[in-house]
Amino acid sequence: MAVMFSPLASASSVPLAEQLSHADVDVARPWQVTVWDDPVNLTSYVTYVFQRHFGYSRTRAEELMWQVHREGRAIVAAGDRELMARHCEAMHIYGLWATIGQAP
């Protein structure tokens, strides 16, 4: 029986895609959830979502809602990647447009 050499057999056990994705991540910078303006949701609903999900006061929720409305987006939360991913998914469930990314 012949033994064949495979370059993959000697490679790291961590998948290449995971190695690449972790190479570009700076752990010192927090992750952020950005909510984007959309033509569908009412301002009162966006305020409600921010109050309900994040526990913001009405005043803070309205400030963020107006920032979304006037500037096209607002950073509504910052922290570790996993928690921000959950917040982003929650915004999608509420019907809001949201993304996550690392702080500049």
N, C-alpha and C positions, 0 to 999 in steps of 0.2 A: 504494500500500500504506500503510495507516494504522499508525502506531507507537503502541503502547499503553503507558501508564505502569503499572508494577507496583511497589507498595511493597516487595515481597519482593526485587526486583532490587537495590534500594539498601541492603538490610539487611546485617548482618555475615555473613561466610561461615561463621561458627561457628554450628552449630545451636542454637536457643533452649534446648532441654533441656540441652545441655552448658553453655551460659552460666549457666543457673540452678543446675545442680548444682555448678559451680565457685564460684559466688557465695557459697554457704553453707559452704564449706570453709575452715577456718583452717589454713594450712600449718604454723603453729608448734605445733599440737597433734598428737601422734602418733595413729596408728590402733591399735586394740586388737582382739584376738580374744578373745571371751568364749565359754567352753564352759558349756552349761546342763545341769542335772541331767535325767536321763531315766529312765524306769522299766524300761529294757531292758538296758543294758550293765552288766556286773559291775564292781565297783570294781577288781578285779585287771586287767581289760581296759583300763579308762581309764588306770590307772597305766602299763601296757605302752605304750599309744599315746603318752602324754606322753614316756616315755623314748625310744621308737623315733623319733618324728617330730621332737621338739624337742631331743633329746639330753640331757634333764634327768637328774640323778642319781636313783636310786630314792627317796631321801629327799625331794627337791624334787617329784618326780612324785606321791608319796603325799600331800604337803602340799596340792598343787593338787587332787588327786582328792578329798580329804576336804573341802576348801572347796566344791567342786562339790556333793558329797553333802550337806553340812550346811547350806550357805547358798543352794543352788540354782544357783550359778554361780561362775565364777572367771575372771579375766583371765589367760590363759596366755601371751600374747605381745603386744608393742607395737613399733611401728616404722612404716615407710612403707606407704602404702596398698596398693601392688601386692603386696608381700611378705605383708602381712596377709591379703589376698584369697586368695593361694595357700595360706597356712596354714589359713584357714577352709575352703577347698575340700577340703583334705587331711583335715580333721576330718570333713567330710561323707562322704568316701570311706571313712573308718574306721567310719562309722556313728554318730558323735557329733553332737549338736546344737550348732551354733556359729554365731555372728554376728560381724560386724565393725562398728566404729563409732569415731568420734573420741573421744579422752579428754575428759572434762569440763573 
